[in-house]
Amino acid sequence: NLSSLSLITKTGVYTTFAKVVNFPQLRRLCMNLLDVPRQDLVPDFFSAIRHQCSRDVLHSLTIDMYSLSSAAQRSPTVIRSADIQPLLDFHMLNEFHLNVECHHAYDHKLYYDLAKAWPNLKTLDLASTKYSIHDTLPTLLAVSRMAIYAKNLEELSMTFDAASWADDVDDELLEGPEAKVPHFFYGRLAERASMSRVYS
């Protein structure tokens, strides 16, 4: 009947542990990692979380480092959008924090997938610390997709490239002396004033 679990662990140790111990009633899982995961362990690590917890019960998932340093600059590990895919099964998730000291490479489609997979999402914190190194960044399109589809979202912490929104647009839409962000970026938000608080 365990409903909340906090761990200080190494990536490999947790992955082995999760393969043999399940927590079907766990609503909150918080992990503080003692190591930067090796590249070959990254897919197994996220799959292990999916294996250990029930897709119908888990509400809160936090993956942080035990101590912040400059390890990300030395680590060759890259967490990519595809690595996070197993976690999309947790359809009851309303809180997700992922701040691991390594490289990160996320695209705007990941944010669309998260918003659609987690309709109850209230808090999303994805590689937002100063120790996270971003090999690729999502564009403005990621922010608009979260605003449109994550209807219950209250707090969003992410790093995105606000200058390269044009990369998501066909060349013909950029013709003319004043290229503007296309209407489709905003969808139903285009005609509505923002009610969000924005911090930089």
Secondary structure, DSSP 4 states (H G I P E B T S, - for coil): ---EEEEEE-HHHHHHHHHH--BTT--EEEEEESSPPPGGGHHHHHHHHHHHB-TTT--EEEEEESS--SHHHH---EEEHHHHGGGGG-TT--EEEEE-SSEEE--HHHHHHHHHH-TT--EEEES-STT-EEEE--BHHHHHHHHHH-TT--EEE---BSS-GGGGS-GGGG-SSS----GGGTGGGTTS--------
